[in-house]
């Protein structure tokens, strides 16, 4: 299998796969997940109407939905950071994937 990293990066940047990251962000700040999910749904709808993606919205647009959004939201939306945060055993974080590959190599 040949991975086309550049194409993957472009594809994941131009979609809404990072929407869950926003809900997790708000939930970590104390917003009930159901409410966070509703806020994120409204932000995705706004993006669709404007023809843009979540990372393209201004901080003001985020704050108009909830004042808990801060400048760090753009780091949260970064696809590489989103993957790296998944550090639980078997997660998709780079360190976990490397560990699973090494385990697989030794068991072969």
GITAQUI-V188174 format. One record per residue. N is the residue number from 1. PHI is phi in radians with two decimals (999 if undefined). NEAR is the number of other C-alpha atoms within 8 Angstrom. Layout:
BEGIN
n=N phi=PHI near=NEAR
n=N phi=PHI near=NEAR
END
This chain:
BEGIN
n=1 phi=999 near=2
n=2 phi=-1.92 near=3
n=3 phi=-1.60 near=4
n=4 phi=-1.75 near=6
n=5 phi=-1.01 near=6
n=6 phi=-1.11 near=6
n=7 phi=-1.17 near=7
n=8 phi=-1.08 near=8
n=9 phi=-1.08 near=9
n=10 phi=-1.16 near=8
n=11 phi=-1.11 near=8
n=12 phi=-1.25 near=10
n=13 phi=-1.30 near=8
n=14 phi=-1.83 near=7
n=15 phi=-2.71 near=8
n=16 phi=-1.99 near=9
n=17 phi=-1.14 near=6
n=18 phi=-1.60 near=11
n=19 phi=-1.07 near=11
n=20 phi=-1.08 near=9
n=21 phi=-1.04 near=10
n=22 phi=-1.13 near=13
n=23 phi=-1.12 near=13
n=24 phi=-1.09 near=10
n=25 phi=-1.02 near=10
n=26 phi=-1.17 near=14
n=27 phi=-1.08 near=11
n=28 phi=-1.13 near=7
n=29 phi=-1.64 near=7
n=30 phi=1.77 near=6
n=31 phi=-1.36 near=9
n=32 phi=-0.96 near=8
n=33 phi=-1.02 near=10
n=34 phi=-1.05 near=6
n=35 phi=-1.17 near=8
n=36 phi=-1.05 near=14
n=37 phi=-1.08 near=10
n=38 phi=-1.12 near=8
n=39 phi=-1.07 near=11
n=40 phi=-1.13 near=12
n=41 phi=-1.02 near=8
n=42 phi=-1.17 near=8
n=43 phi=-1.16 near=11
n=44 phi=-1.10 near=12
n=45 phi=-1.05 near=8
n=46 phi=-1.04 near=8
n=47 phi=-1.09 near=12
n=48 phi=-1.04 near=9
n=49 phi=-1.14 near=7
n=50 phi=-1.56 near=6
n=51 phi=1.26 near=6
n=52 phi=-2.37 near=9
n=53 phi=-2.10 near=12
n=54 phi=-0.98 near=11
n=55 phi=-1.21 near=7
n=56 phi=-1.49 near=6
n=57 phi=-1.22 near=10
n=58 phi=-1.32 near=6
n=59 phi=-1.05 near=9
n=60 phi=-1.05 near=6
n=61 phi=-1.11 near=8
n=62 phi=-1.14 near=12
n=63 phi=-1.14 near=11
n=64 phi=-1.17 near=7
n=65 phi=-1.59 near=8
n=66 phi=-2.85 near=8
n=67 phi=-1.22 near=8
n=68 phi=-1.32 near=7
n=69 phi=-1.16 near=11
n=70 phi=-2.30 near=8
n=71 phi=-0.96 near=6
n=72 phi=-1.17 near=7
n=73 phi=-1.06 near=10
n=74 phi=-1.23 near=8
n=75 phi=-1.20 near=7
n=76 phi=-1.11 near=12
n=77 phi=-1.34 near=14
n=78 phi=-1.08 near=11
n=79 phi=-1.00 near=11
n=80 phi=-1.12 near=6
n=81 phi=-1.16 near=10
n=82 phi=-1.07 near=12
n=83 phi=-1.16 near=10
n=84 phi=-1.11 near=11
n=85 phi=-1.20 near=7
n=86 phi=-1.47 near=9
n=87 phi=-1.83 near=11
n=88 phi=-1.20 near=6
n=89 phi=-0.93 near=5
n=90 phi=1.41 near=8
n=91 phi=-1.25 near=9
n=92 phi=-1.57 near=10
n=93 phi=-1.04 near=11
n=94 phi=-0.96 near=8
n=95 phi=-1.11 near=8
n=96 phi=-1.20 near=13
n=97 phi=-1.12 near=11
n=98 phi=-1.04 near=8
n=99 phi=-1.09 near=8
n=100 phi=-1.16 near=9
n=101 phi=-1.12 near=8
n=102 phi=-1.09 near=8
n=103 phi=-1.08 near=8
n=104 phi=-1.13 near=8
n=105 phi=-1.09 near=7
n=106 phi=-1.27 near=6
n=107 phi=-1.50 near=5
n=108 phi=-1.43 near=4
END
